[in-house]
Structures are given as structure tokens and as C-alpha cells.
Amino acid sequence: MKEADALSAVQRATVPILYIHGNADTFVPTEMTKELYEKTKSDTELFLVDDANHGEAFVMDQEAYKRKVDEFLEKHWSTSNLSIDLSR
């Protein structure tokens, strides 16, 4: 099996990407997410959550998290050709 290469994938990205990351992540360093964000070719946003460890961004700041996701979807959903099959 070929190992996933996130950096080359985001360099070829054609869809908007919202990166959500905790500043206190001890599993995936914040710098890795910042590098992906900086090298993403498509429209991208970065949302960092203070004091959140890996997978804790939502529970650490639910209101800001929901607001950011809503804003991102509002901005990109109507301007893209994205379609999601929710029946799966």
C-alpha cells in the first residue's frame, strides 16, 4: 500500500480546504498543519484552537468551531461545484 502524502495532495487540490487544528496538539505538530495550509493550491483557511490537543478543537471551543465551519461552508458551497451524497 502506498503511504499517504498529504503535502503533494494539497499541492494538487482543486477544492476549498478548511484546516482545523489545536495549538496544543502533541500528536500532529501545529507546524505540520501550517505547512499544509501554506502550500495548498486551492482556496484555504486555517482555524487554530488555543489549548486544544489532537481531536479536541470542537470540545475546547464549540461556538467558534461551529461559526468557522458555517462561514467556510457559506463562502464556498454556493460558489463551487461540490456535491455530497448524504445517502451513504
C-alpha positions as CSV (number, residue, x, y, z in Angstrom):
1,M,0.0,0.0,0.0
2,K,1.3,3.4,-0.9
3,E,1.8,5.8,2.0
4,A,-0.4,8.9,2.1
5,D,1.4,12.1,1.1
6,A,-0.7,15.0,2.3
7,L,1.7,17.6,1.1
8,S,1.6,16.5,-2.6
9,A,-2.2,16.0,-2.3
10,V,-2.8,19.6,-1.2
11,Q,-0.5,21.0,-3.8
12,R,-2.9,19.4,-6.4
13,A,-6.1,20.4,-4.6
14,T,-8.8,22.0,-6.5
15,V,-11.5,22.2,-3.8
16,P,-11.5,24.6,-0.8
17,I,-9.9,23.2,2.3
18,L,-10.5,24.3,5.9
19,Y,-7.8,23.2,8.3
20,I,-8.8,22.9,11.9
21,H,-6.0,22.3,14.4
22,G,-5.3,22.5,18.1
23,N,-2.3,24.6,19.2
24,A,-1.6,22.1,21.9
25,D,-1.6,19.0,19.7
26,T,1.0,16.5,20.8
27,F,0.2,14.0,18.1
28,V,0.4,16.2,14.9
29,P,2.6,19.3,15.4
30,T,0.8,22.5,14.6
31,E,3.7,23.4,12.3
32,M,2.8,20.5,10.0
33,T,-0.7,21.9,9.5
34,K,0.6,25.4,9.0
35,E,2.9,24.0,6.2
36,L,0.0,22.2,4.5
37,Y,-2.0,25.4,4.8
38,E,0.8,27.5,3.2
39,K,1.3,25.0,0.3
40,T,-2.3,24.4,-0.5
41,K,-3.0,25.5,-4.1
42,S,-6.8,25.8,-3.7
43,D,-8.6,28.3,-1.6
44,T,-7.8,27.5,2.0
45,E,-8.4,28.7,5.6
46,L,-6.7,27.8,8.8
47,F,-8.6,27.8,12.2
48,L,-6.3,27.2,15.2
49,V,-7.9,26.5,18.6
50,D,-5.9,27.5,21.7
51,D,-5.1,24.8,24.3
52,A,-6.7,22.0,22.1
53,N,-4.9,18.7,21.8
54,H,-5.4,16.3,19.0
55,G,-9.1,16.0,18.2
56,E,-10.1,18.4,20.9
57,A,-10.8,21.5,18.9
58,F,-14.6,21.1,18.9
59,V,-14.9,20.5,22.7
60,M,-12.5,23.3,23.6
61,D,-14.4,26.0,21.7
62,Q,-17.6,24.7,20.3
63,E,-19.1,28.1,19.4
64,A,-16.1,29.3,17.5
65,Y,-15.7,26.0,15.8
66,K,-19.3,25.9,14.6
67,R,-19.1,29.5,13.5
68,K,-15.9,28.9,11.4
69,V,-17.3,25.8,9.7
70,D,-20.6,27.7,8.9
71,E,-18.7,30.6,7.5
72,F,-16.5,28.4,5.4
73,L,-19.4,26.4,4.0
74,E,-21.4,29.6,3.3
75,K,-18.5,31.1,1.4
76,H,-17.6,28.0,-0.6
77,W,-20.7,25.9,-1.0
78,S,-22.6,28.2,-3.3
79,T,-19.5,29.1,-5.4
80,S,-18.4,25.6,-6.1
81,N,-19.4,22.5,-8.0
82,L,-19.2,20.4,-4.9
83,S,-21.9,17.9,-4.3
84,I,-22.1,15.4,-1.5
85,D,-24.2,12.3,-1.5
86,L,-25.5,12.1,2.1
87,S,-27.4,8.8,1.4
88,R,-24.3,6.7,2.0
